[in-house]
Amino acid sequence: MPYRNQETVEAWVRDYLADNPSTAGAVTVLEKNFTPGPDSGLVVVALSDASTVTYIQPVENESGARWSVTFEARADSFELDADGVARLAADLAVVANLCGFLQKRTDLALVEIGTAS
């Protein structure tokens, strides 16, 4: 699949960040042990006010190729005031927008592969 290599995922994330420069410090593509396959393409997003590890990754199931957001479990609860909740909501909007962007790029790549066959 076209989104299953580091170069493609990094290029797509660079494109997203070019249009959304304020999120640049919060988004990275995992570089260590990047291997082709179902676990490749991991995009990590740092949340400002929550230490929850959050990442976007490609998954394939019966409905096709999809990007999915994972929020890893936390050991402890945390509290936020109204401003903190607003920052967290903004961070989650970035996660949703980036996930949607990656999905659109994947869908386009799959269409291009289908028309090239």
VOBA-1610 file (N, C-alpha, C; in pm, whole numbers, padded with zeros to 5 digits, always signed):
BEGIN
Met+00083-00118+00000Met+00000+00000+00000Met+00088+00125+00000Pro+00043+00229-00063Pro+00127+00348-00080Pro+00156+00422+00049Tyr+00073+00408+00150Tyr+00095+00481+00274Tyr+00173+00398+00374Arg+00222+00286+00331Arg+00294+00197+00420Arg+00445+00210+00407Asn+00492+00330+00377Asn+00636+00351+00382Asn+00662+00487+00447Gln+00773+00495+00514Gln+00805+00613+00593Gln+00814+00739+00508Glu+00873+00729+00391Glu+00890+00846+00306Glu+00755+00909+00270Thr+00658+00826+00234Thr+00525+00877+00198Thr+00456+00941+00317Val+00457+00873+00431Val+00390+00927+00550Val+00455+01057+00592Glu+00587+01063+00591Glu+00657+01187+00628Glu+00621+01300+00532Ala+00613+01271+00403Ala+00578+01373+00304Ala+00437+01424+00329Trp+00343+01334+00357Trp+00206+01376+00384Trp+00198+01462+00509Val+00272+01424+00614Val+00272+01503+00738Val+00336+01640+00712Arg+00443+01645+00634Arg+00504+01774+00598Arg+00403+01862+00524Asp+00328+01804+00434Asp+00224+01880+00361Asp+00121+01936+00459Tyr+00078+01853+00553Tyr-00021+01898+00652Tyr+00038+02013+00736Leu+00161+01996+00782Leu+00224+02097+00867Leu+00250+02226+00791Ala+00276+02217+00662Ala+00296+02338+00581Ala+00169+02423+00580Asp+00054+02357+00580Asp-00074+02430+00582Asp-00119+02464+00724Asn-00056+02402+00825Asn-00093+02422+00965Asn+00033+02439+01049Pro+00111+02543+01025Pro+00242+02557+01090Pro+00238+02566+01242Ser+00129+02606+01300Ser+00123+02619+01445Ser+00124+02484+01515Thr+00101+02376+01441Thr+00100+02242+01502Thr+00232+02169+01484Ala+00329+02231+01421Ala+00453+02163+01384Ala+00524+02096+01501Gly+00531+02159+01616Gly+00603+02100+01728Gly+00531+01984+01793Ala+00403+01970+01766Ala+00324+01867+01832Ala+00314+01737+01753Val+00357+01736+01627Val+00338+01620+01540Val+00472+01567+01493Thr+00492+01437+01507Thr+00613+01372+01457Thr+00577+01238+01396Val+00659+01194+01300Val+00644+01060+01244Val+00749+00974+01310Leu+00706+00862+01365Leu+00798+00772+01434Leu+00905+00724+01337Glu+01030+00740+01374Glu+01140+00702+01287Glu+01208+00573+01331Lys+01210+00545+01458Lys+01282+00427+01506Lys+01208+00300+01467Asn+01284+00202+01424Asn+01231+00070+01392Asn+01112+00076+01296Phe+01118+00167+01202Phe+01010+00182+01105Phe+01022+00070+01004Thr+00929-00021+01004Thr+00931-00133+00910Thr+00799-00138+00835Pro+00804-00174+00708Pro+00680-00186+00632Pro+00589-00290+00696Gly+00461-00268+00691Gly+00365-00362+00747Gly+00257-00291+00822Pro+00173-00367+00890Pro+00056-00308+00955Pro+00087-00206+01063Asp+00206-00208+01122Asp+00239-00114+01228Asp+00319+00005+01180Ser+00340+00017+01050Ser+00418+00131+01000Ser+00327+00250+00980Gly+00387+00366+00971Gly+00310+00487+00949Gly+00263+00554+01076Leu+00327+00525+01187Leu+00285+00580+01315Leu+00315+00730+01324Val+00211+00810+01346Val+00224+00956+01359Val+00186+00991+01502Val+00281+01046+01577Val+00259+01076+01718Val+00221+01224+01731Val+00119+01250+01813Val+00074+01387+01837Val+00083+01413+01987Ala+00160+01515+02026Ala+00173+01552+02167Ala+00057+01643+02206Leu-00008+01610+02315Leu-00118+01691+02367Leu-00060+01788+02471Ser-00102+01913+02466Ser-00047+02017+02554Ser-00072+01991+02702Asp-00192+01951+02736Asp-00230+01943+02876Asp-00264+01803+02924Ala-00224+01703+02848Ala-00246+01564+02890Ala-00126+01482+02847Ser-00076+01401+02937Ser+00043+01322+02905Ser+00007+01189+02838Thr-00115+01173+02796Thr-00159+01053+02727Thr-00085+01041+02594Val-00026+00924+02569Val+00038+00901+02441Val-00072+00886+02337Thr-00065+00969+02233Thr-00168+00972+02130Thr-00101+00955+01995Tyr-00150+00859+01916Tyr-00091+00841+01785Tyr-00196+00800+01683Ile-00162+00826+01557Ile-00247+00794+01444Ile-00174+00689+01362Gln-00245+00583+01326Gln-00180+00478+01250Gln-00275+00420+01146Pro-00219+00365+01038Pro-00304+00302+00937Pro-00346+00163+00985Val-00469+00129+00960Val-00519-00005+00989Val-00597-00054+00868Glu-00600-00182+00852Glu-00681-00241+00745Glu-00776-00340+00808Asn-00901-00331+00767Asn-01001-00426+00813Asn-01100-00450+00699Glu-01211-00513+00730Glu-01308-00546+00626Glu-01363-00424+00553Ser-01359-00307+00616Ser-01410-00186+00550Ser-01302-00116+00468Gly-01179-00166+00469Gly-01073-00110+00387Gly-00962-00047+00467Ala-00886+00040+00400Ala-00772+00106+00462Ala-00820+00231+00535Arg-00793+00238+00664Arg-00837+00350+00748Arg-00724+00394+00840Trp-00722+00524+00868Trp-00633+00577+00971Trp-00713+00584+01100Ser-00650+00543+01208Ser-00718+00535+01337Ser-00635+00605+01444Val-00703+00670+01539Val-00636+00738+01650Val-00640+00647+01772Thr-00525+00634+01836Thr-00515+00556+01959Thr-00475+00649+02073Phe-00548+00640+02183Phe-00514+00711+02306Phe-00473+00603+02406Glu-00345+00597+02440Glu-00300+00495+02534Glu-00354+00522+02673Ala-00366+00417+02750Ala-00420+00427+02885Ala-00329+00512+02974Arg-00392+00577+03069Arg-00321+00657+03169Arg-00335+00587+03304Ala-00232+00596+03385Ala-00237+00538+03519Ala-00314+00627+03616Asp-00308+00758+03594Asp-00369+00853+03688Asp-00468+00944+03616Ser-00561+00995+03694Ser-00653+01095+03640Ser-00582+01230+03639Phe-00643+01328+03571Phe-00587+01462+03572Phe-00702+01561+03568Glu-00674+01680+03618Glu-00775+01786+03622Glu-00728+01902+03537Leu-00825+01968+03473Leu-00796+02086+03394Leu-00899+02193+03426Asp-00854+02318+03424Asp-00949+02428+03436Asp-01008+02455+03296Ala-01091+02555+03285Ala-01157+02584+03157Ala-01056+02610+03045Asp-00950+02685+03075Asp-00849+02712+02973Asp-00776+02584+02931Gly-00747+02498+03027Gly-00682+02370+02997Gly-00770+02282+02910Val-00899+02279+02939Val-00992+02200+02858Val-00998+02258+02717Ala-00996+02389+02704Ala-00998+02452+02572Ala-00873+02415+02493Arg-00757+02414+02559Arg-00633+02374+02490Arg-00639+02227+02450Leu-00692+02142+02537Leu-00705+02001+02504Leu-00801+01981+02386Ala-00910+02056+02385Ala-01005+02049+02274Ala-00937+02091+02143Ala-00854+02193+02149Ala-00782+02238+02029Ala-00684+02130+01983Asp-00616+02067+02079Asp-00525+01957+02045Asp-00600+01842+01978Leu-00716+01808+02032Leu-00796+01699+01975Leu-00847+01734+01836Ala-00875+01862+01814Ala-00914+01906+01679Ala-00799+01884+01581Val-00676+01910+01625Val-00559+01884+01541Val-00549+01736+01508Val-00567+01651+01609Val-00561+01507+01588Val-00667+01464+01486Ala-00789+01513+01502Ala-00897+01478+01410Ala-00868+01528+01269Asn-00822+01651+01257Asn-00793+01708+01125Asn-00679+01633+01056Leu-00574+01602+01131Leu-00461+01529+01073Leu-00503+01389+01031Cys-00581+01323+01114Cys-00630+01189+01080Cys-00713+01194+00952Gly-00801+01291+00941Gly-00881+01308+00821Gly-00796+01339+00698Phe-00693+01422+00716Phe-00602+01455+00607Phe-00530+01329+00557Leu-00479+01248+00650Leu-00411+01125+00612Leu-00506+01029+00542Gln-00630+01026+00586Gln-00729+00940+00521Gln-00755+00985+00377Lys-00769+01115+00357Lys-00791+01167+00221Lys-00674+01135+00130Arg-00552+01152+00182Arg-00434+01122+00101Arg-00427+00973+00068Thr-00463+00889+00163Thr-00465+00745+00138Thr-00569+00710+00033Asp-00689+00766+00047Asp-00796+00739-00049Asp-00754+00779-00190Leu-00690+00897-00203Leu-00643+00943-00333Leu-00535+00850-00389Ala-00443+00806-00303Ala-00337+00717-00347Ala-00395+00584-00395Leu-00496+00535-00325Leu-00558+00408-00365Leu-00632+00422-00497Val-00695+00536-00519Val-00762+00562-00648Val-00657+00566-00759Glu-00546+00634-00735Glu-00440+00643-00836Glu-00385+00505-00870Ile-00368+00421-00770Ile-00319+00285-00794Ile-00422+00208-00876Gly-00550+00225-00843Gly-00657+00157-00915Gly-00665+00198-01061Thr-00639+00326-01090Thr-00646+00373-01228Thr-00519+00339-01304Ala-00410+00312-01232Ala-00285+00277-01298Ala-00279+00129-01334Ser-00366+00050-01275Ser-00363-00095-01301Ser-00420-00130-01435
//
